């Protein structure tokens, strides 16, 4: 039987859009996890399959891929007698295997975030408990040089239990790569550093040097709109999402909207934030008593958000989540439920539906993607 032409075109379109990706999973190794895990993920079926693992990596709680995807960098979130570090790996896309290259001290306790600039020259690391950040030069072979610059934040915030000192929570490059932004949960500030990749010390204080957030808010993670006009910040302690207009290193507050609508404690535990690839929807995760995902529609003209849903995250302590590059799935890492929930994402409405599938893995906390060619 011959199929109608329109049906053939639909089937071809669906087949052509199906893609497989590598999914890199960072974990805490205090339980059953051995280190960093690599899975394949099929967007036709929404299924994940294990590929490889890098054993013996202590608490690789946050990951970053090089622009070409041939190197991976992981923090080693440790403290005290075993101060924090950052490790580099080469990645063989043909086999899906990671190979350890080297490790450098991060310069402070409990590094929790790592990022790579688009020119593949620098790795930046945020030390949460240390309240500091470090810049590491990248060698031609992907190995990390010793820290070329160390910056210590000083001060404290309103909440004596959580803001007794500086707590640098992330290090994020602006889309134009001109600045590095460092949300500090302890100081209620987002520091702004001018970024000069060709300098020996690439960071200098910006003008202005920081954005002051609401006292007790605890800024944590950042994402930018695809057109780079808006920055969105998730505040861990206040449980808010804050929208800022962005242009050439200047930020203007546009809106504050609640993310954690369930937890009534002073510490809301809001964690991660990501926009869809088309910029039409924004998602935020909430821990504490909530364990939810908040879903927002984005007004692309003003950058303002309208909350359209709050759903069960399907895991306990959703510290990190990620939208796959096709935009059709959203995966949520449950740090304390030892699994990753898979949601199908409606690209037209932004709403999420659990597929019922989960990846069982000890203490997953970070998800990163790479296309399988």
Secondary structure, 3 states (H helix, E strand, C coil): CCCCHHHHHHHHHHHHHCCEEEEEEEECCCCCCCEEEEEEEECCCCEEEEEEEEECCCCCCCEEECCCCCEEEEEECCCCCCCCEEEEEEEECCCCEEEEEEEEECCCCCEEEEEECCCCCEEEEEECCCCEEEEEEECCCCCEEEEEEEEECCCCCCCCCCCCCCCECCCEECCCCCEEEEEECCCCEEEEEEECCCCCCCEEEEEEEEEECCCCCCEEEEEECCCCCEEEEEECCCCEEEEEEEECCEEEEEEEEECCCCCCCCCCCEEEEEECCCCCEEEEEECCCCCEEEEEEECCCCCCEEEEEEEECCCCCEEEEEECCCCCEEEEEECCCCEEEEEEECCCCCCEEEEEEEEECCCEEEEEEEECC
